[in-house]
Amino acid sequence: MTPHDHKSARQAAAPAGGKATVASTDLNALMAVWTASWRADLPDSIELVEAGSPQPLRSTIPAPTIRLVLDHLVQHARQSIGDQPGRIILQIRSSEPGEDTPLACYLEHPFLVLSVGDNGPASADPWPDLATLRAMLSARGGYLEVNHHAGQGTVCRILLPAMNPERASRLRAPYPAHILMVEDEWAIATPTKLFLERAGYRVSTTSDAEQAIALVRDLPQPIDLLLTDIVLPGMNGHHLLRTLRAGHPELPCLFMSGYTADSLNDLQQGMHRTHFIGKPFSSEQLLTTIHSMLEPSCAAGNAGSP
């Protein structure tokens, strides 16, 4: 690594209050700086091995967030090894073609894989901070999984959305629009809202139909699209759409559900300007569908805009 790489890595590895993020620096360079810091804090009996990637890797998740998660994982690995001689292995790579992504993670190729493994006595006991770490990553489109191997150690795998400028340009919202998302599952609503906003849409969210109706009633301007689960607490998604269309007959609606489209055909009969997307879906599937539904109406609505 050149002196310039070290300087850039140090800047990007600054505390969360700083401006630099992983997006501006190769993650390999950051890992080299971070590894040196962790190695200096470990006892001589624990070996820390870093395996980088041959190509530059960048993620959309800020560097301070990644560093904080890794700090916890390295510390846990150290505690797992205890006073015995041991080894901690850090690896970073790009996803491989066909590599599985957990259903709880709304990442698709390409993504980055960071792993922290140790050979200490594995324990399946839950970590006090594990849920917090997972929530931090999930809120930004990432994922953390922990695999315990009795007598062999623990391997933690972090999945990070990779930065892909060409793909980001393709998925950017062609026109500004206000989307109302009605979804009662936090694990789906949070990442979905995040990548819709990253694409350039304004997104309002509610967890049930009654809240959605109240929100629309209080808005000064009508929403441009309803994105709703079909199965909701109380009123279902189809009833919600019919209620909102009483005041906005041409409101487009994208239904999302874990049920198949065929099983919902009877419910959707006679409902124009509606589409269906099955769960789990990728951000690309969702954005492509929304772009196609919004483009004609938004283009007409923005024709007179400056």
C-alpha positions as CSV (number, residue, x, y, z in Angstrom):
1,M,0.0,0.0,0.0
2,T,1.3,3.4,-0.9
3,P,1.6,6.3,1.6
4,H,-1.3,8.0,-0.2
5,D,-3.5,4.8,0.3
6,H,-2.7,4.9,4.0
7,K,-3.6,8.6,4.3
8,S,-6.9,8.0,2.5
9,A,-7.7,5.0,4.7
10,R,-7.0,6.9,7.9
11,Q,-9.3,9.7,6.7
12,A,-12.1,7.3,5.8
13,A,-11.6,5.4,9.1
14,A,-12.3,8.6,11.0
15,P,-15.0,8.7,13.7
16,A,-18.7,8.8,12.7
17,G,-18.7,12.6,12.9
18,G,-16.2,12.9,10.0
19,K,-17.2,13.2,6.4
20,A,-15.3,10.3,4.8
21,T,-17.0,7.0,4.1
22,V,-16.2,3.7,2.5
23,A,-17.7,5.1,-0.7
24,S,-14.6,7.3,-1.2
25,T,-11.9,4.7,-0.2
26,D,-11.0,1.1,-1.1
27,L,-12.2,-1.1,1.7
28,N,-9.0,-3.1,1.4
29,A,-7.0,0.0,2.4
30,L,-9.3,0.6,5.4
31,M,-9.0,-3.0,6.5
32,A,-5.2,-2.8,6.5
33,V,-5.3,0.2,8.8
34,W,-8.0,-1.3,11.1
35,T,-6.2,-4.6,11.3
36,A,-3.0,-2.9,12.5
37,S,-4.9,-1.3,15.3
38,W,-6.6,-4.5,16.4
39,R,-3.3,-6.4,16.2
40,A,-1.7,-3.9,18.5
41,D,-4.4,-4.5,21.1
42,L,-4.3,-8.3,21.0
43,P,-2.0,-10.4,23.2
44,D,1.0,-12.1,21.6
45,S,-0.8,-15.5,22.0
46,I,-3.5,-14.5,19.4
47,E,-2.5,-14.3,15.8
48,L,-4.5,-11.9,13.6
49,V,-4.5,-12.8,9.9
50,E,-5.9,-10.5,7.2
51,A,-6.9,-11.8,3.7
52,G,-7.7,-8.9,1.3
53,S,-9.1,-8.8,-2.2
54,P,-7.0,-8.4,-5.4
55,Q,-9.5,-5.8,-6.7
56,P,-10.7,-2.5,-5.1
57,L,-13.9,-2.9,-3.1
58,R,-16.3,-0.2,-2.1
59,S,-19.6,-0.3,-0.3
60,T,-22.4,2.2,0.2
61,I,-22.3,1.7,3.9
62,P,-20.3,4.3,5.7
63,A,-16.8,3.3,7.1
64,P,-17.6,4.2,10.7
65,T,-20.5,1.8,10.7
66,I,-18.4,-1.1,9.3
67,R,-15.6,-0.3,11.7
68,L,-17.9,-0.3,14.7
69,V,-19.4,-3.7,13.8
70,L,-16.0,-5.2,13.2
71,D,-14.7,-3.8,16.5
72,H,-17.4,-5.8,18.2
73,L,-16.7,-9.0,16.2
74,V,-13.0,-8.9,16.8
75,Q,-13.5,-8.3,20.5
76,H,-15.9,-11.3,20.7
77,A,-13.4,-13.5,18.9
78,R,-10.8,-12.5,21.4
79,Q,-13.1,-13.4,24.3
80,S,-13.9,-16.7,22.7
81,I,-10.3,-17.6,22.4
82,G,-9.6,-16.5,26.0
83,D,-6.2,-17.1,27.5
84,Q,-5.3,-19.9,25.1
85,P,-3.2,-19.5,22.0
86,G,-5.5,-18.8,19.0
87,R,-6.1,-17.2,15.7
88,I,-8.5,-14.6,14.3
89,I,-8.9,-14.5,10.5
90,L,-10.3,-11.5,8.6
91,Q,-11.4,-11.9,5.0
92,I,-12.9,-9.6,2.5
93,R,-14.0,-10.4,-1.1
94,S,-16.7,-9.7,-3.7
95,S,-19.7,-12.0,-4.1
96,E,-19.4,-14.9,-6.4
97,P,-21.8,-15.7,-9.2
98,G,-24.7,-17.8,-7.8
99,E,-23.8,-17.2,-4.2
100,D,-26.8,-17.4,-1.9
101,T,-28.1,-14.4,0.0
102,P,-30.2,-14.9,3.1
103,L,-33.9,-14.2,2.7
104,A,-33.7,-11.6,5.5
105,C,-31.2,-9.6,3.4
106,Y,-32.3,-7.5,0.5
107,L,-29.0,-7.5,-1.3
108,E,-28.4,-8.8,-4.7
109,H,-25.2,-9.1,-6.8
110,P,-22.8,-7.6,-6.5
111,F,-22.3,-7.5,-2.8
112,L,-19.2,-7.7,-0.5
113,V,-18.5,-10.4,2.0
114,L,-16.6,-9.7,5.2
115,S,-15.9,-12.5,7.6
116,V,-14.4,-12.7,11.0
117,G,-13.5,-16.2,12.2
118,D,-11.8,-17.6,15.3
119,N,-10.7,-21.0,16.6
120,G,-11.8,-20.5,20.2
121,P,-14.3,-22.7,22.0
122,A,-17.6,-21.9,20.2
123,S,-20.6,-20.9,22.3
124,A,-24.1,-20.6,21.0
125,D,-25.1,-18.2,23.8
126,P,-26.6,-15.0,22.3
127,W,-24.4,-11.9,22.4
128,P,-25.9,-8.9,24.3
129,D,-25.1,-6.6,21.3
130,L,-25.8,-9.0,18.4
131,A,-29.3,-7.7,17.7
132,T,-28.0,-4.1,17.8
133,L,-25.2,-4.9,15.3
134,R,-27.7,-6.6,13.0
135,A,-30.1,-3.7,13.1
136,M,-27.3,-1.2,12.3
137,L,-26.4,-3.1,9.1
138,S,-30.0,-3.9,8.2
139,A,-31.0,-0.2,8.3
140,R,-28.4,0.4,5.6
141,G,-29.1,-2.7,3.5
142,G,-26.5,-5.0,5.0
143,Y,-26.7,-8.3,6.9
144,L,-24.9,-10.2,9.7
145,E,-25.0,-13.9,10.3
146,V,-23.2,-15.9,13.0
147,N,-22.3,-19.6,12.6
148,H,-21.1,-21.5,15.7
149,H,-19.1,-24.7,15.2
150,A,-18.7,-26.7,18.4
151,G,-15.1,-27.3,19.2
152,Q,-13.9,-25.4,16.1
153,G,-14.8,-21.8,16.7
154,T,-17.2,-19.1,15.3
155,V,-17.4,-17.5,11.9
156,C,-19.3,-14.2,11.5
157,R,-20.2,-13.2,7.9
158,I,-21.2,-9.6,7.0
159,L,-22.8,-8.8,3.7
160,L,-22.5,-5.3,2.4
161,P,-24.1,-3.6,-0.6
162,A,-21.4,-2.9,-3.2
163,M,-21.0,0.4,-4.9
164,N,-21.9,0.1,-8.6
165,P,-22.2,3.5,-10.3
166,E,-23.6,2.1,-13.6
167,R,-26.3,0.2,-11.8
168,A,-27.1,3.1,-9.5
169,S,-27.6,5.3,-12.6
170,R,-29.9,2.8,-14.2
171,L,-32.1,2.5,-11.1
172,R,-32.3,6.2,-10.3
173,A,-35.9,7.5,-10.3
174,P,-36.7,9.1,-13.7
175,Y,-39.1,11.5,-12.1
176,P,-39.7,12.8,-8.6
177,A,-42.7,11.0,-7.0
178,H,-44.2,10.4,-3.5
179,I,-44.8,6.8,-2.6
180,L,-46.9,5.6,0.3
181,M,-45.7,2.2,1.6
182,V,-48.0,0.2,3.9
183,E,-46.1,-2.7,5.4
184,D,-46.3,-4.1,9.0
185,E,-43.0,-6.1,8.9
186,W,-40.2,-3.8,10.1
187,A,-37.5,-6.1,8.5
188,I,-39.1,-5.5,5.1
189,A,-40.3,-1.9,5.5
190,T,-36.9,-0.5,6.7
191,P,-34.6,-1.6,3.8
192,T,-37.4,-1.1,1.2
193,K,-37.8,2.6,2.3
194,L,-34.0,3.0,2.3
195,F,-33.3,1.9,-1.2
196,L,-36.4,3.7,-2.6
197,E,-35.2,6.9,-1.0
198,R,-31.7,6.3,-2.4
199,A,-33.2,5.9,-5.8
200,G,-34.7,9.4,-5.5
201,Y,-38.3,8.9,-4.3
202,R,-40.0,10.5,-1.4
203,V,-41.4,7.7,0.8
204,S,-44.0,7.8,3.6
205,T,-44.6,4.6,5.6
206,T,-47.4,3.3,7.8
207,S,-47.9,-0.2,9.3
208,D,-51.7,-0.5,8.7
209,A,-54.4,0.7,6.4
210,E,-56.1,3.0,8.9
211,Q,-52.9,5.0,9.4
212,A,-52.4,5.1,5.6
213,I,-55.9,6.6,5.1
214,A,-55.3,9.2,7.8
215,L,-52.0,10.2,6.3
216,V,-53.4,10.6,2.8
217,R,-56.3,12.7,4.1
218,D,-53.8,15.1,5.8
219,L,-51.4,15.5,2.8
220,P,-51.7,18.7,0.8
221,Q,-50.9,16.8,-2.4
222,P,-52.1,13.3,-3.5
223,I,-49.6,10.5,-3.4
224,D,-48.2,9.2,-6.8
225,L,-48.2,5.5,-5.9
226,L,-49.4,3.1,-3.3
227,L,-47.0,0.3,-2.4
228,T,-48.8,-2.1,0.0
229,D,-48.7,-5.6,1.4
230,I,-52.0,-7.4,0.8
231,V,-52.3,-9.0,4.2
232,L,-52.4,-6.2,6.8
233,P,-53.7,-5.9,10.4
234,G,-57.4,-5.0,10.1
235,M,-58.3,-3.7,6.6
236,N,-56.4,-5.6,3.8
237,G,-54.5,-4.0,0.9
238,H,-57.2,-4.4,-1.6
239,H,-59.8,-2.7,0.6
240,L,-57.3,0.1,1.3
241,L,-56.8,0.7,-2.4
242,R,-60.5,0.9,-3.0
243,T,-60.9,3.4,-0.2
244,L,-58.1,5.6,-1.4
245,R,-59.4,5.5,-5.0
246,A,-62.7,7.0,-3.9
247,G,-60.8,10.3,-3.9
248,H,-58.0,9.4,-6.4
249,P,-59.5,7.1,-9.0
250,E,-56.3,6.7,-11.1
251,L,-54.0,6.0,-8.1
252,P,-51.5,3.3,-9.3
253,C,-50.9,0.5,-6.8
254,L,-48.1,-2.1,-6.5
255,F,-49.1,-5.0,-4.3
256,M,-46.4,-7.0,-2.5
257,S,-47.0,-10.4,-0.9
258,G,-45.5,-13.7,0.1
259,Y,-48.4,-15.4,-1.6
260,T,-48.2,-16.1,-5.4
261,A,-49.9,-13.9,-7.9
262,D,-52.1,-16.7,-9.1
263,S,-53.5,-17.2,-5.6
264,L,-54.5,-13.5,-5.5
265,N,-56.1,-13.2,-9.0
266,D,-59.7,-13.3,-7.7
267,L,-59.0,-10.4,-5.3
268,Q,-57.4,-8.3,-8.1
269,Q,-60.1,-8.8,-10.7
270,G,-61.5,-5.5,-12.0
271,M,-58.6,-3.4,-10.4
272,H,-56.9,-1.4,-13.1
273,R,-53.4,0.2,-12.8
274,T,-52.2,-2.5,-10.4
275,H,-49.2,-4.8,-10.4
276,F,-47.9,-7.5,-8.1
277,I,-44.4,-8.3,-6.8
278,G,-43.7,-11.4,-4.8
279,K,-41.6,-11.5,-1.5
280,P,-38.7,-11.7,-1.2
281,F,-37.8,-9.2,-4.0
282,S,-34.6,-7.4,-5.0
283,S,-34.3,-3.7,-5.1
284,E,-33.8,-3.9,-8.8
285,Q,-37.1,-5.8,-9.3
286,L,-39.0,-3.3,-7.2
287,L,-37.5,-0.2,-8.7
288,T,-37.9,-1.4,-12.3
289,T,-41.6,-2.1,-11.7
290,I,-42.2,1.2,-9.9
291,H,-40.3,3.1,-12.7
292,S,-42.6,1.5,-15.3
293,M,-45.7,2.3,-13.3
294,L,-44.9,5.9,-12.6
295,E,-43.2,7.1,-15.7
296,P,-46.3,7.9,-17.9
297,S,-48.3,9.6,-15.1
298,C,-45.3,11.5,-13.7
299,A,-44.1,12.6,-17.1
300,A,-47.5,14.1,-17.8
301,G,-47.7,15.6,-14.3
302,N,-44.3,17.2,-14.7
303,A,-44.7,18.4,-18.2
304,G,-45.3,22.0,-17.1
305,S,-42.7,22.0,-14.3
306,P,-39.7,24.3,-14.8
